[in-house]
Structure formats: C-alpha cells, structure tokens
Amino acid sequence: MKRNHEPIKIQDLVNQFIEQNDLTSGLDAVNVQDLWGELMGPGVMSYTQSVALRGSTLTVVLTSSVLRSELSMGKQKIIAMMNEGLGKNLIEHIYLR
C-alpha cells in the first residue's frame, strides 16, 4: 500500500465526511435553531417553544399570540434573513404556531 502524502485541509475532510454520511439535513436543522436565536434575540427566544426545519418549511412554535401576529407580518423578511445567515436558500416557508 502506498501512502498519499499530499496535505488535505481539515475543513475539506469534514465536508467530505458530512456528504458521505448524509448529515447535511441534520446539521441544517441545528444551524437553523441556532440562527433563529441569534437573529431574533433573547426577547423573542423567551417566547419561542420550538424551532424545526422540515424540508423547506421552518416551523416555529411561540407561546405569545401577540408575538406570533407581529412576526407573521414580516415572514418574507425573516425568510430572507435566515437564508442569508445560512448562506443558502434553504427556507421557503415559515409556519408560526
């Protein structure tokens, strides 16, 4: 057996591992949850019960009907901010419950 002595970036190895093991959807779901907290801030997070990504739909369960009403008026802006933060157009719809 012959060894390959060419240097490989760790980031490339991690990306290759993620692709080979089909982990992108799980990582996207985690990244969406983290990004929701960063973009919306602690005020909105205190009323957020759960954030889930299913396909291209982001489902956010809120405990405040007033906040749900306020956020529903800016759904397109939230989608744009989330997709920009993720670096790809992953979210097409937001469902606020």
C-alpha positions in Angstrom: 0.0 0.0 0.0 1.2 3.4 -0.9 0.5 6.4 1.3 -0.7 9.7 -0.1 1.4 12.5 1.4 -0.5 15.4 -0.1 -1.8 17.8 2.6 -5.6 18.0 2.9 -7.5 20.8 4.7 -9.4 19.6 7.7 -12.5 21.6 6.5 -12.4 19.5 3.3 -12.3 16.3 5.2 -15.2 17.3 7.4 -17.3 18.4 4.4 -16.5 15.1 2.7 -17.5 13.1 5.8 -20.7 15.1 6.1 -21.6 14.4 2.5 -20.7 10.7 2.6 -22.8 10.1 5.7 -25.7 12.3 4.6 -25.6 14.5 7.6 -26.4 17.8 5.9 -30.1 17.8 6.7 -29.4 17.3 10.4 -26.7 20.0 10.5 -29.0 22.4 8.7 -31.7 21.8 11.3 -29.3 22.6 14.1 -27.9 25.6 12.3 -31.5 26.9 11.8 -32.2 26.6 15.5 -29.0 28.5 16.5 -29.6 31.2 13.8 -33.2 31.8 15.0 -31.9 32.6 18.4 -29.1 34.9 17.1 -31.4 36.8 14.7 -34.4 37.1 16.9 -32.7 37.9 20.1 -33.4 36.9 23.7 -36.8 38.7 23.8 -38.3 36.5 21.0 -36.4 33.5 22.3 -38.1 33.7 25.7 -41.5 33.2 23.8 -40.1 30.5 21.4 -41.1 27.0 22.4 -39.5 25.1 19.5 -37.9 25.7 16.1 -37.9 22.9 13.5 -37.0 22.6 9.9 -38.9 20.1 7.8 -38.0 20.2 4.1 -38.0 23.8 3.1 -40.6 24.8 5.8 -39.5 26.4 9.1 -42.0 25.7 11.9 -41.7 28.0 14.9 -43.9 27.3 18.0 -44.5 30.5 20.0 -46.2 30.9 23.4 -47.4 34.5 22.7 -50.2 35.1 20.2 -49.3 38.8 20.0 -45.7 38.0 19.0 -46.9 35.4 16.5 -49.1 38.1 14.9 -46.2 40.6 14.8 -43.8 38.1 13.3 -46.4 36.9 10.7 -46.4 40.4 9.2 -42.6 40.0 8.4 -42.4 36.4 7.2 -40.7 37.3 3.9 -38.1 39.4 5.7 -37.4 36.6 8.3 -37.0 34.1 5.4 -34.5 36.4 3.7 -32.5 37.0 6.9 -32.5 33.3 7.8 -31.4 32.2 4.3 -28.7 34.9 4.3 -27.4 33.7 7.7 -27.3 30.1 6.5 -25.6 31.0 3.3 -28.0 29.2 1.1 -31.7 29.3 0.1 -32.9 26.6 2.5 -36.1 28.1 3.8 -39.1 28.8 1.5 -41.9 29.0 4.0 -42.4 29.8 7.7 -45.2 28.4 9.7 -45.8 30.2 13.0 -47.9 28.3 15.6 
